[in-house]
Amino acid sequence: MRNLLATAALLLPAAALAGGYAVPNTNARDLSMAGSAVAGQKDATATYVNPAALSGIEGLSVVANGTYIDFRSTWNDPASSASRESNLKPAWPPSLFASYGGKVDGMGWGVGAGFNIPFGGNVYWPGDWPGRFSIITVNRRTYALYLTGGFQPVPQIKVGGGLIYYRTTEDLAQAFNFLGQEGGAALGTSGGKVSFDLSTEITPITGVPLTIGIDYKHKADQTLTGHAHFDNAPPALGPNTLDQGVTHDLTIPNLLNVGIAYRVLPTLLLTGAWTFDRFIVYKRDLFQGDLGTSVVVNRNYKNGYTFRVGGELEDVVPKLTLRAGVLRDISPTRPDAFSPTIPDANSTAFALGVGYEISPGLALNATYFHAFFDEANTVGADVFAGRFETRANIVTVGITFRPGEKPRGDSAGLWGNR
């Protein structure tokens, strides 16, 4: 009986093995600069990226974006020439931010609200692929709602922060094989948690167009609740494979972004940033069924970090802006805990973007972003063997609206946020 229970427990841990990954900032302007504009915010996206910057954005600002994400991986059998590619099933994450700001006694203030999807998983392997007993489907979305603000206590310093509400939904599926009988297991859960944000923006040298931005988002320990379903499970496994309620502990990691922006010319802004993802707090996936089945899956993440640089050149021709960026991301995944649930690895990415001022205060932005993941080879007896080659393509189109913004070429706004 003990062996039967142990075998039943093995039906579920892979379904609970959906380690989250950080989704790039899909605001069209920020994505085109590879997320390096932490210290170069100039619209309502500061609500999410660096709330302190809201105190430098006067009047109304609205930013809306639609995004297409194509994330795919190819598995190669290390013992033969066999290979399989994950199915194309794009994700379409939206984002929307609005802010309003002004001045009191010459010092700025601003408030903002909005939402996006900063974490997720989107992997769909074929139902008959050799790794189906590890995973078939991962559909995870972490939605975030922001209510933040900033103010300027002294001319060279802005501070900000606010509340974040994370809400995660996940649907996971895998196959199992017990004594030659193949079946399936599926899991659906959801839950949320409130966290907070703290940020600052510093202009250290008066008269020099150099800005430093720092933003910190605290972790969120969520408890997701939902339902587990089994198909074609052997009767010998008893209640362990009956449909049942389930809880799943899931941690959104701490995030720290440090950035610098320098306006080299009135129309040229250069940016750089370093991102620290404290994934070490994500130690495991804990699956608890209400019929007594309890499964702990060690994730053993290390911390991850990313280096980013970007640039923005305005008025290449009248009303047209060009942007570009590159990054190098060091993944938190350890080789001995690699899973096809999220075939993650270190990666290099580039981005190209364009903006066009339709009319004063109204601009259309578009970006293409491509990530090349390093080849990942699984290591250890507890992981599915293979060589994984992964890539991601992201296309974003967005609208920014600032009715009080001055037209391009107005010298009063050349050296600061406009």
Secondary structure as UniProt FT lines:
FT   HELIX           2..9
FT   TURN            10..11
FT   TURN            13..16
FT   STRAND          21..22
FT   HELIX           28..32
FT   TURN            33..35
FT   HELIX           37..39
FT   TURN            44..45
FT   HELIX           46..49
FT   HELIX           51..56
FT   STRAND          59..76
FT   TURN            78..79
FT   STRAND          83..85
FT   STRAND          94..104
FT   TURN            105..106
FT   STRAND          107..124
FT   TURN            127..128
FT   TURN            130..134
FT   STRAND          137..154
FT   TURN            155..156
FT   STRAND          157..178
FT   TURN            179..180
FT   STRAND          181..202
FT   TURN            206..207
FT   STRAND          210..217
FT   STRAND          220..231
FT   HELIX           235..241
FT   STRAND          244..252
FT   STRAND          254..265
FT   TURN            266..267
FT   STRAND          268..278
FT   HELIX           279..281
FT   STRAND          284..289
FT   TURN            290..291
FT   STRAND          294..298
FT   STRAND          304..313
FT   TURN            318..319
FT   STRAND          320..330
FT   HELIX           335..337
FT   TURN            340..341
FT   STRAND          347..359
FT   TURN            360..361
FT   STRAND          362..373
FT   STRAND          376..377
FT   TURN            381..382
FT   STRAND          387..401
FT   TURN            403..404
FT   TURN            408..409
FT   HELIX           411..413
FT   TURN            414..415
//
